[in-house]
Amino acid sequence: MEKAKISPRQLFVLIILFQLGSSIIIPVGLTAKQDAWLAILGAMVGGLLLFLLYYKVGSYYPGLVPTEYMPKLWGPFFGKFFAFFYVMYLFYLAARVLRDFGSMLVVFAYPETPLFIINLLWMVLVVYTVRKGIETMARTGEILFIVVVILAVAAFILLILNGSIDTRNLQPLFEEGTVTVLKAIGESVFFPFGEIVVFTMIYPYLNQLNKAKRVGIYALLVSGLVLSVTMAVNLSVLGFSLLSRSNFPLLSTIQTIEIAEFIERLDVFFMIGVIIGGFFKISIFFYVAVLAAASLFNVKESSQLVFPLGFITLFLSVGIASNFSEHIREGLDIVPLYLHLPFQVIFPLLLLVSAVLRNRKKQKKQLATK
Protein backbone atom coordinates (compact mmCIF):
# COMPACT_ATOMS: atom_id res chain seq x y z
CA MET A 1 0.00 0.00 0.00
CA GLU A 2 0.94 3.60 -0.55
CA LYS A 3 2.60 5.20 2.48
CA ALA A 4 0.13 8.02 2.96
CA LYS A 5 -2.47 9.22 5.44
CA ILE A 6 -5.59 11.34 5.14
CA SER A 7 -7.61 13.10 7.84
CA PRO A 8 -11.25 12.35 8.79
CA ARG A 9 -12.27 15.68 7.23
CA GLN A 10 -10.61 14.74 3.94
CA LEU A 11 -12.32 11.35 3.95
CA PHE A 12 -15.66 13.06 4.61
CA VAL A 13 -15.13 15.36 1.61
CA LEU A 14 -14.05 12.51 -0.67
CA ILE A 15 -17.11 10.41 0.19
CA ILE A 16 -19.51 13.29 -0.49
CA LEU A 17 -17.87 14.25 -3.79
CA PHE A 18 -17.88 10.58 -4.79
CA GLN A 19 -21.51 10.00 -3.84
CA LEU A 20 -22.72 13.15 -5.58
CA GLY A 21 -20.42 12.67 -8.59
CA SER A 22 -22.78 11.14 -11.14
CA SER A 23 -25.99 10.87 -9.09
CA ILE A 24 -26.45 14.65 -9.29
CA ILE A 25 -26.74 14.55 -13.10
CA ILE A 26 -28.34 11.10 -13.51
CA PRO A 27 -31.84 11.07 -11.94
CA VAL A 28 -32.28 8.60 -9.08
CA GLY A 29 -35.52 6.99 -7.89
CA LEU A 30 -37.70 8.11 -10.82
CA THR A 31 -39.80 4.94 -10.56
CA ALA A 32 -41.55 6.69 -7.66
CA LYS A 33 -42.35 9.71 -9.91
CA GLN A 34 -42.97 12.83 -7.76
CA ASP A 35 -42.06 10.80 -4.66
CA ALA A 36 -38.53 10.24 -5.97
CA TRP A 37 -37.10 12.54 -3.30
CA LEU A 38 -38.68 10.33 -0.62
CA ALA A 39 -37.30 7.21 -2.30
CA ILE A 40 -33.81 8.71 -2.11
CA LEU A 41 -34.19 9.19 1.65
CA GLY A 42 -35.28 5.57 2.00
CA ALA A 43 -32.36 4.40 -0.14
CA MET A 44 -30.04 6.44 2.07
CA VAL A 45 -31.16 4.35 5.06
CA GLY A 46 -30.40 1.20 3.09
CA GLY A 47 -27.00 2.64 2.18
CA LEU A 48 -26.25 3.26 5.86
CA LEU A 49 -27.00 -0.39 6.64
CA LEU A 50 -24.66 -1.50 3.86
CA PHE A 51 -21.96 0.84 5.13
CA LEU A 52 -22.26 -0.63 8.65
CA LEU A 53 -21.91 -4.08 7.09
CA TYR A 54 -18.68 -3.09 5.30
CA TYR A 55 -17.35 -1.41 8.43
CA LYS A 56 -18.07 -4.47 10.57
CA VAL A 57 -16.22 -6.77 8.17
CA GLY A 58 -13.23 -4.42 8.04
CA SER A 59 -13.15 -4.09 11.85
CA TYR A 60 -11.95 -7.69 12.08
CA TYR A 61 -8.90 -6.79 9.96
CA PRO A 62 -8.04 -3.14 10.68
CA GLY A 63 -5.41 -1.70 8.37
CA LEU A 64 -6.07 -4.28 5.64
CA VAL A 65 -8.00 -3.90 2.40
CA PRO A 66 -10.51 -6.51 1.11
CA THR A 67 -8.08 -8.05 -1.37
CA GLU A 68 -5.75 -8.71 1.60
CA TYR A 69 -8.22 -10.21 4.07
CA MET A 70 -10.19 -12.27 1.55
CA PRO A 71 -7.35 -14.86 1.30
CA LYS A 72 -7.11 -14.89 5.10
CA LEU A 73 -10.80 -15.74 5.41
CA TRP A 74 -11.35 -18.00 2.42
CA GLY A 75 -7.88 -19.44 1.89
CA PRO A 76 -5.23 -18.50 -0.68
CA PHE A 77 -7.01 -20.07 -3.65
CA PHE A 78 -10.66 -19.11 -3.18
CA GLY A 79 -9.73 -15.83 -1.50
CA LYS A 80 -7.62 -14.67 -4.45
CA PHE A 81 -10.17 -16.07 -6.87
CA PHE A 82 -12.94 -13.84 -5.49
CA ALA A 83 -10.51 -10.96 -4.99
CA PHE A 84 -9.73 -11.10 -8.71
CA PHE A 85 -13.41 -10.67 -9.59
CA TYR A 86 -13.61 -7.83 -7.07
CA VAL A 87 -10.78 -6.10 -8.94
CA MET A 88 -12.62 -6.64 -12.24
CA TYR A 89 -15.76 -5.14 -10.68
CA LEU A 90 -13.85 -2.01 -9.66
CA PHE A 91 -12.31 -1.57 -13.12
CA TYR A 92 -15.67 -2.06 -14.79
CA LEU A 93 -17.21 0.66 -12.62
CA ALA A 94 -14.30 3.00 -13.36
CA ALA A 95 -14.81 2.45 -17.10
CA ARG A 96 -18.57 2.77 -16.77
CA VAL A 97 -18.44 6.10 -14.94
CA LEU A 98 -15.86 7.34 -17.46
CA ARG A 99 -18.35 6.49 -20.22
CA ASP A 100 -21.13 8.30 -18.30
CA PHE A 101 -19.27 11.59 -18.12
CA GLY A 102 -17.70 11.27 -21.56
CA SER A 103 -21.10 10.74 -23.15
CA MET A 104 -22.57 13.62 -21.16
CA LEU A 105 -19.93 16.04 -22.42
CA VAL A 106 -20.41 14.84 -26.00
CA VAL A 107 -24.19 15.36 -25.81
CA PHE A 108 -24.08 18.63 -23.89
CA ALA A 109 -21.03 20.51 -25.10
CA TYR A 110 -18.96 18.72 -27.77
CA PRO A 111 -21.27 16.93 -30.24
CA GLU A 112 -18.63 16.97 -33.01
CA THR A 113 -15.86 15.50 -30.84
CA PRO A 114 -15.36 11.70 -30.80
CA LEU A 115 -16.15 9.99 -27.50
CA PHE A 116 -12.68 8.44 -27.45
CA ILE A 117 -11.00 11.87 -27.42
CA ILE A 118 -13.21 13.11 -24.56
CA ASN A 119 -12.53 9.98 -22.51
CA LEU A 120 -8.82 10.21 -23.29
CA LEU A 121 -8.68 13.73 -21.86
CA TRP A 122 -10.51 12.53 -18.74
CA MET A 123 -8.06 9.65 -18.29
CA VAL A 124 -4.98 11.85 -18.72
CA LEU A 125 -6.16 13.95 -15.78
CA VAL A 126 -7.20 10.90 -13.73
CA VAL A 127 -3.93 9.01 -14.34
CA TYR A 128 -1.88 12.05 -13.37
CA THR A 129 -3.87 12.45 -10.14
CA VAL A 130 -3.78 8.78 -9.20
CA ARG A 131 0.00 8.68 -9.67
CA LYS A 132 0.28 11.57 -7.21
CA GLY A 133 -1.50 9.48 -4.57
CA ILE A 134 -4.42 9.65 -2.17
CA GLU A 135 -3.05 12.59 -0.18
CA THR A 136 -2.95 14.83 -3.26
CA MET A 137 -6.43 13.71 -4.22
CA ALA A 138 -7.73 14.45 -0.72
CA ARG A 139 -6.18 17.93 -0.57
CA THR A 140 -7.60 18.75 -4.01
CA GLY A 141 -10.98 17.54 -2.79
CA GLU A 142 -10.93 19.96 0.15
CA ILE A 143 -10.42 22.91 -2.20
CA LEU A 144 -12.92 21.91 -4.88
CA PHE A 145 -15.52 20.94 -2.30
CA ILE A 146 -15.76 24.61 -1.33
CA VAL A 147 -16.33 25.51 -5.00
CA VAL A 148 -19.14 22.94 -5.25
CA VAL A 149 -20.83 24.25 -2.09
CA ILE A 150 -20.67 27.86 -3.35
CA LEU A 151 -22.13 26.87 -6.74
CA ALA A 152 -24.93 24.84 -5.12
CA VAL A 153 -25.93 27.59 -2.69
CA ALA A 154 -25.81 30.26 -5.43
CA ALA A 155 -27.96 28.16 -7.79
CA PHE A 156 -30.53 27.47 -5.06
CA ILE A 157 -30.82 31.16 -4.13
CA LEU A 158 -31.20 32.16 -7.78
CA LEU A 159 -33.95 29.57 -8.29
CA ILE A 160 -35.84 31.01 -5.32
CA LEU A 161 -35.41 34.58 -6.60
CA ASN A 162 -36.49 33.48 -10.05
CA GLY A 163 -39.72 31.99 -8.65
CA SER A 164 -39.14 28.74 -10.53
CA ILE A 165 -39.86 26.45 -7.56
CA ASP A 166 -43.45 25.22 -7.39
CA THR A 167 -43.93 22.70 -4.57
CA ARG A 168 -47.32 21.69 -5.98
CA ASN A 169 -45.35 19.53 -8.44
CA LEU A 170 -44.44 17.31 -5.47
CA GLN A 171 -48.09 16.51 -4.78
CA PRO A 172 -49.89 14.26 -4.15
CA LEU A 173 -47.63 12.14 -1.96
CA PHE A 174 -47.69 8.37 -2.55
CA GLU A 175 -49.94 8.76 -5.60
CA GLU A 176 -48.54 5.52 -7.05
CA GLY A 177 -48.76 3.72 -3.69
CA THR A 178 -46.17 2.71 -1.11
CA VAL A 179 -45.19 -0.40 -3.09
CA THR A 180 -43.94 1.75 -5.96
CA VAL A 181 -41.92 3.90 -3.56
CA LEU A 182 -40.42 0.80 -1.93
CA LYS A 183 -39.47 -0.52 -5.37
CA ALA A 184 -37.74 2.79 -6.16
CA ILE A 185 -35.91 2.60 -2.82
CA GLY A 186 -34.63 -0.87 -3.67
CA GLU A 187 -33.42 0.32 -7.07
CA SER A 188 -31.67 3.36 -5.60
CA VAL A 189 -29.78 1.63 -2.79
CA PHE A 190 -27.10 0.20 -5.10
CA PHE A 191 -26.58 3.49 -6.94
CA PRO A 192 -25.25 5.65 -5.49
CA PHE A 193 -25.22 4.62 -1.82
CA GLY A 194 -24.00 1.03 -2.13
CA GLU A 195 -21.01 2.22 -4.15
CA ILE A 196 -19.44 3.36 -0.88
CA VAL A 197 -18.10 -0.21 -0.77
CA VAL A 198 -15.08 1.11 -2.71
CA PHE A 199 -14.00 3.09 0.35
CA THR A 200 -13.11 -0.17 2.12
CA MET A 201 -9.93 0.18 0.04
CA ILE A 202 -9.31 3.69 1.42
CA TYR A 203 -10.16 3.40 5.14
CA PRO A 204 -6.70 2.01 6.04
CA TYR A 205 -5.24 5.37 4.94
CA LEU A 206 -7.23 7.22 7.61
CA ASN A 207 -4.90 8.60 10.27
CA GLN A 208 -7.61 8.09 12.91
CA LEU A 209 -9.17 4.70 12.17
CA ASN A 210 -11.50 4.97 15.17
CA LYS A 211 -13.36 7.81 13.37
CA ALA A 212 -14.02 5.92 10.13
CA LYS A 213 -17.49 4.77 11.21
CA ARG A 214 -18.63 8.23 12.29
CA VAL A 215 -17.24 9.91 9.19
CA GLY A 216 -18.90 7.39 6.87
CA ILE A 217 -22.30 7.78 8.52
CA TYR A 218 -22.18 11.58 8.49
CA ALA A 219 -21.01 11.66 4.85
CA LEU A 220 -23.81 9.33 3.74
CA LEU A 221 -26.40 11.39 5.62
CA VAL A 222 -25.20 14.65 4.05
CA SER A 223 -24.97 13.24 0.53
CA GLY A 224 -28.39 11.59 0.86
CA LEU A 225 -30.02 14.80 2.04
CA VAL A 226 -28.35 16.80 -0.74
CA LEU A 227 -29.53 14.31 -3.38
CA SER A 228 -33.06 14.33 -1.96
CA VAL A 229 -33.23 18.14 -1.91
CA THR A 230 -31.79 18.31 -5.45
CA MET A 231 -34.40 15.88 -6.72
CA ALA A 232 -37.17 17.79 -4.92
CA VAL A 233 -35.98 21.04 -6.51
CA ASN A 234 -35.80 19.43 -9.97
CA LEU A 235 -39.33 18.08 -9.57
CA SER A 236 -40.62 21.40 -8.24
CA VAL A 237 -39.15 23.34 -11.15
CA LEU A 238 -39.72 20.93 -14.04
CA GLY A 239 -42.53 18.66 -12.92
CA PHE A 240 -42.25 14.89 -13.35
CA SER A 241 -43.36 14.84 -16.98
CA LEU A 242 -40.60 17.18 -18.17
CA LEU A 243 -38.01 15.79 -15.79
CA SER A 244 -38.53 12.21 -16.99
CA ARG A 245 -37.89 13.31 -20.61
CA SER A 246 -34.74 15.27 -19.81
CA ASN A 247 -31.34 13.62 -20.20
CA PHE A 248 -29.87 15.92 -17.54
CA PRO A 249 -32.62 17.29 -15.26
CA LEU A 250 -30.29 19.47 -13.20
CA LEU A 251 -29.13 21.24 -16.36
CA SER A 252 -32.75 21.83 -17.40
CA THR A 253 -33.49 23.22 -13.94
CA ILE A 254 -30.55 25.64 -14.03
CA GLN A 255 -31.50 26.77 -17.54
CA THR A 256 -34.83 28.07 -16.20
CA ILE A 257 -33.01 30.79 -14.20
CA GLU A 258 -33.65 34.21 -15.74
CA ILE A 259 -33.57 37.27 -13.49
CA ALA A 260 -34.16 40.81 -14.81
CA GLU A 261 -33.13 39.67 -18.30
CA PHE A 262 -29.57 39.90 -17.03
CA ILE A 263 -28.75 36.77 -15.01
CA GLU A 264 -29.36 33.83 -17.35
CA ARG A 265 -27.57 31.12 -19.34
CA LEU A 266 -25.97 29.72 -16.21
CA ASP A 267 -25.02 26.43 -17.87
CA VAL A 268 -21.50 27.08 -16.60
CA PHE A 269 -22.72 26.21 -13.08
CA PHE A 270 -23.71 22.79 -14.38
CA MET A 271 -20.50 22.32 -16.35
CA ILE A 272 -18.18 23.17 -13.44
CA GLY A 273 -20.11 20.90 -11.07
CA VAL A 274 -20.09 18.04 -13.59
CA ILE A 275 -16.36 18.29 -14.22
CA ILE A 276 -15.54 18.32 -10.49
CA GLY A 277 -17.94 15.48 -9.70
CA GLY A 278 -16.83 13.40 -12.67
CA PHE A 279 -13.17 13.91 -11.86
CA PHE A 280 -13.51 12.59 -8.31
CA LYS A 281 -15.91 9.78 -9.17
CA ILE A 282 -13.64 8.40 -11.89
CA SER A 283 -10.43 9.04 -9.94
CA ILE A 284 -11.60 7.23 -6.80
CA PHE A 285 -12.93 4.24 -8.74
CA PHE A 286 -9.71 4.01 -10.74
CA TYR A 287 -7.50 4.56 -7.70
CA VAL A 288 -9.05 1.75 -5.67
CA ALA A 289 -9.03 -0.53 -8.73
CA VAL A 290 -5.28 0.03 -9.20
CA LEU A 291 -4.67 -0.40 -5.47
CA ALA A 292 -6.67 -3.65 -5.40
CA ALA A 293 -4.80 -5.02 -8.43
CA ALA A 294 -1.44 -4.15 -6.89
CA SER A 295 -2.44 -5.82 -3.63
CA LEU A 296 -3.73 -8.95 -5.37
CA PHE A 297 -0.70 -9.43 -7.60
CA ASN A 298 1.86 -8.34 -4.97
CA VAL A 299 3.11 -5.32 -6.93
CA LYS A 300 5.21 -3.24 -4.53
CA GLU A 301 4.66 0.08 -6.32
CA SER A 302 1.03 0.46 -7.41
CA SER A 303 2.03 3.49 -9.51
CA GLN A 304 3.68 1.06 -11.95
CA LEU A 305 0.21 -0.20 -12.90
CA VAL A 306 -1.40 3.19 -13.46
CA PHE A 307 -0.47 3.70 -17.12
CA PRO A 308 -1.25 0.20 -18.47
CA LEU A 309 -4.46 -0.10 -16.46
CA GLY A 310 -5.41 3.42 -17.51
CA PHE A 311 -5.25 2.40 -21.17
CA ILE A 312 -7.35 -0.70 -20.45
CA THR A 313 -9.96 1.40 -18.64
CA LEU A 314 -10.03 3.92 -21.50
CA PHE A 315 -10.65 1.33 -24.21
CA LEU A 316 -13.14 -0.54 -22.01
CA SER A 317 -15.14 2.67 -21.52
CA VAL A 318 -15.51 3.11 -25.28
CA GLY A 319 -16.30 -0.53 -26.04
CA ILE A 320 -18.62 -1.07 -23.08
CA ALA A 321 -21.69 -0.31 -25.23
CA SER A 322 -22.35 0.56 -28.86
CA ASN A 323 -24.37 3.70 -28.03
CA PHE A 324 -25.58 5.78 -25.10
CA SER A 325 -29.05 4.18 -24.98
CA GLU A 326 -27.53 0.70 -24.73
CA HIS A 327 -25.16 1.97 -22.05
CA ILE A 328 -28.03 3.32 -19.95
CA ARG A 329 -30.15 0.19 -20.44
CA GLU A 330 -27.21 -1.97 -19.35
CA GLY A 331 -26.83 0.16 -16.22
CA LEU A 332 -30.52 -0.19 -15.34
CA ASP A 333 -31.18 -3.83 -16.20
CA ILE A 334 -27.91 -5.76 -15.89
CA VAL A 335 -25.49 -4.00 -13.54
CA PRO A 336 -27.71 -3.85 -10.40
CA LEU A 337 -28.65 -7.54 -10.44
CA TYR A 338 -25.47 -9.19 -11.71
CA LEU A 339 -22.78 -6.88 -10.34
CA HIS A 340 -24.01 -4.58 -7.57
CA LEU A 341 -26.03 -7.22 -5.72
CA PRO A 342 -23.18 -9.78 -5.47
CA PHE A 343 -20.37 -7.31 -4.71
CA GLN A 344 -22.30 -4.88 -2.52
CA VAL A 345 -24.46 -7.33 -0.57
CA ILE A 346 -23.79 -11.06 -1.02
CA PHE A 347 -19.98 -11.14 -0.83
CA PRO A 348 -19.77 -8.71 2.14
CA LEU A 349 -22.35 -10.82 4.02
CA LEU A 350 -20.33 -13.98 3.33
CA LEU A 351 -17.17 -12.22 4.48
CA LEU A 352 -18.88 -11.14 7.69
CA VAL A 353 -20.10 -14.66 8.44
CA SER A 354 -16.61 -16.04 7.75
CA ALA A 355 -14.99 -13.38 9.94
CA VAL A 356 -17.38 -14.03 12.83
CA LEU A 357 -16.85 -17.82 12.67
CA ARG A 358 -13.07 -17.48 12.44
CA ASN A 359 -13.04 -15.05 15.37
CA ARG A 360 -15.08 -17.46 17.49
CA LYS A 361 -12.62 -20.27 16.72
CA LYS A 362 -9.73 -18.07 17.83
CA GLN A 363 -11.52 -17.20 21.06
CA LYS A 364 -12.23 -20.87 21.79
CA LYS A 365 -8.58 -21.79 21.21
CA GLN A 366 -7.45 -18.99 23.50
CA LEU A 367 -9.83 -20.14 26.23
CA ALA A 368 -8.71 -23.74 25.78
CA THR A 369 -5.03 -22.82 26.16
CA LYS A 370 -5.81 -20.90 29.39
N, C-alpha and C positions, 0 to 999 in steps of 0.2 A: 504494500500500500504506500501511497504517497505520504511523505513526512510533512503533514500540514495539519493545522487546527483552525476551526472556525468557532465563533461565539454563538450563544443561543439566539441573540438578536439577528445575526446573519442567517442562521438556519431558518428562523421565523420568516425573514424576508424572502429567502429562496423558495420556501414552500408556497407562500402566497403567490409569488410571481409564476411559479410552476403551475399551480392549480388554476390560476386565472388565464394562463397563457393562451390556450386555444378555446377554452370554454366561454370566454367573453365574446368571441366572434361567431362561434358555432352554437346555435340555440340548443339548450338543454331542457328536457322534460316537456317537449311540445305535445306529447301524447295527451297530456292533461289539459290542453288548450289554455284558457285564461287562468287556470289553476296551476300553470307551470311553475310559478314562483313558489307555491306551496310544496310542489313536488320536489323542488330543489332543496328546500329545508328538510324534508323527509329523507332525501338522499344523503344530506349532510350527516344526519344521525347514523345512517348506515355506514357512511364513510368513517365516522368516529369509532364505530364498533370494529371495523376492519383494521383501523390504525392500532387500536388496543390489542388486537390479535397479533399484528406484526411486532409490536413492542414487546409483548409477552414472550414470543418466540426468541427475539433477540436478547431478552434479559437473561436467558440461560447461557448465552455466549457473548458477554459484553466485549466490545472491541473487535469482534469478528463480523465479517459480511456473510450473507447467505451462501455464496459459493465456497466459503471456507467451513461453515458448520454443517452444510449438507452432507459431506463425506463423513464427518464425525458422527452424525445421527444415523445415516443410512448405509454406511460402509463406503470404502473407496470406489467400488464399481458403480453401484446404484446411485450413490451420492453425486459422483461426477457426471453420471449419465443424465440425471435430472438437472444438475447445475448447467450442463451444456444447453439444454432446452431453455433454461431460464435466461441464459446469455442471448440465445436466438430471439427470445421474446423481447428483450430489451432493445436489440438492434432493429427488430421489426417496428417497434413503436417509434424509435428515433427516425427511421425512414418514413414512417407513416405521417408523423407530425411535420417532417420536412416537406412532404408532398402537400399537406394541408396548407401550409403557409406559402409555399411556392405557387400553388394553384390560385390561392387568394390574390396574390400580387399580380399574377397574370391576368385574372379576370378584372380586378379593380383598377390597376394602374398601368400594366405593361402588356396589353393584348397582342402586340406584334413581336414580343420577345419570347423565344423558345423556353419552355419549362426547364429544360436542362441548364440553361445559362442562369436562370433565377436561382435554382437549387444549388448550383455551383458557387454562386456568390454567398449564399447562406452558409454553405459548408466551409468555405475559406475562413469566414469569421468564426464559426464554431470550432473548427480545428485549431485555429490560433489560440482561442480562449481555453480550450481543454488542455492544450500543451502547457499553458501557463499555470494550470492547477486550480484546485477548489478554492484556495484562499483568494486568488485574483477574481474568480467568478463571484465569490461572496461579497468582496469589497465593491465590485461593479454593481452588484445587486442593490447594495445599500444606497448608492447614489441614484440609480435609475428608478428605484422604488419611490423616491421623493418626487421624481418627475411624473410618474404614473398617478400618484395621489393628487398632485396639483391639477393634472389634466382631468381626472375624474371629478374632482370637486368643481372645477370651472365649468365643465360640461353640464353637470347637474344644476348649478345655479343658473346657467344660461337657458336651460330647458324650462325652469320655473319662470324666469322672466319672460320667456317667449310665450308662455301659456299653452305649451304643447301637451302637457300632462293632463289626461282626463281619466280619473280613477274609475269612471263608470265602465270603462273597457275591461276592468277586472271582475265585473259582476255578470251573472250571479255566481257565487261560490259553489263548487261541487255540482255544476250543471250536468256534467257527464257521469256523476256518481263517484262514490269513494273508491270503487274497484278500479276505475280508470286512473285515478290519482295514484293509487297504490302500484298499478302497473308502471306508471311513469316514474315513480320512485325507484322501483326495481331496475328500470332501464338506466337511470341516472346515477346509480351508486357506483358502477364501474368507471364511468367517465363523467366527471373528472376525479371524483373523490378516491376511488380505489387505486388510482394511479400513484397514490402516495407510497405504494409498496416500493417504488424505486429508491425512496429515501432510506431504506434499510441498508443500502450500500454507502450512505453518507453519514449516518449516525455515529459510526466510530471516529469520525473526524471532529466531533463536538468536544470542545475543551472542558465541558461540564456535562458528562454523560447523565448525571442524575436529573438534569433539566430537560432531557429529550422528550419525555412523556408530556410534560406541561407545555412545552413549545409546540409540539405536534398538535395537541388538542386546541390550543389557542389559534394556531394558524389555520386549522380546518374550520373552526367556528367563524373566523373573520372572512376567509375566502367564501364559505358557504353563504354568509349573510350578504356579502358584496354581489355574488352571483344572483341571489334571490332578488335583491333590490334592483340590479341591472335588468333582470327579466321583467320585473314588475314595471319598471320605467318603460322598457321597450313595448310591453303590452299596452300600457296607458297611452303612449304616444301613437302607436301604429294600429292597435287593435289586432286581434288574433288573425283575422283574415289576411291583412296585409303582411303581418309578421311572418306567417307561415309560407308566403310566396317569396319572401326576400332571402337572397343568399347570405347576406350579412346584415341582420336586423339592427345591430348597434350602429352601423354606418347609416342606414336609413333613418334611424332616430336622430343622429347628429345632423343629418342633412336637412331636417325640419327646422333647425334653428335659424331664425331671421329676425333680427332686432333693429328697428329704425332704419331698415334698408341699408344698414352699414355693417353690422356683424352677421355674416353669413358665409357659406362655403367653408365650413370648418372641418372639411374632410381630413385636414392635416392632424387634427386631434386623433382621429381613428388610425391614421397611418402610423403616427409615432407610437401609439399604444400597441398596435399590432406588431411592429418591428421589435419593440422591447419584449413583449410577451412571447413572440415567436423565438427570439434569440435565446431566452432562458429556458423555454420548454424544450427546444431541440438540444441545447447545450447540456442540460442536465440528463436527458435521456441518453445522449451520446456518451457523456462522461461516465455514467454508471455502467453503460454497456462495455466501454473500453476497460474500466476497472474490473468488472466481473470477468472479462475474457483474460486479462492479465493474471488475475487470481487463480482462475481455473487451469490455465496452461503454465503456471509458475514463471511468468515473465517478470523479471526483477524491476524493470523500468517500463511502466505502462505507457509512457510517452512514445516508446518505440512502435506501439501499435496504432497510434493515432492516425497517421497518414494512410496506411493501407486499409484500415477499417473505415476511415472517412470516405475513401473511394468506393468501397463496397456499399456503404450507406447511401451515397449519392446515386449510384446506378440502381440500387434497389428502390429508391424513392421514385425514380422515373418509370421503372418497369413494374411497379406494384399494381398498377391498373392501367387500362388502355385509355380511359378518359375520366373526367372528374365525377360524372354520375356513377360510374362503376366503382370508383374509389369510395364515394359516400355510401353506396349500397353495401359494399363490403364491410365498412365500418359499423353499419347499423345491424346487419344480418349475421355476419360471420364472426367478427372479432369479439363481441361480448360473450358469445356462447362457447367458442372454441379456444379462445386465448385468455380473455379477462377472467372468466369463471375459474378455469384451472389454476392460473398463476396468482390470482388475487384472493381466491377463497379456498379451493381444494388443497393445493400444495401447502399453504401456510397452516391449515388445520392439521394436515398430516404431520408437518414438522412439529407443531405444538404437542400433539399426542406423543410423538416419538421422544421429544425433549422431556415431557413429564414422566414417561415410563423409564427413561434412562436415568433421570434424576432420582426417582424412587429406588432404582436398583443400587445406585451409589450410596444412598442413605442407609439402605438395608445392610450393605457391606460394611459401612462405617460402624453401624450399631453392632454388627456381628463381631467385628474385630475388638470392640470395646468390651 
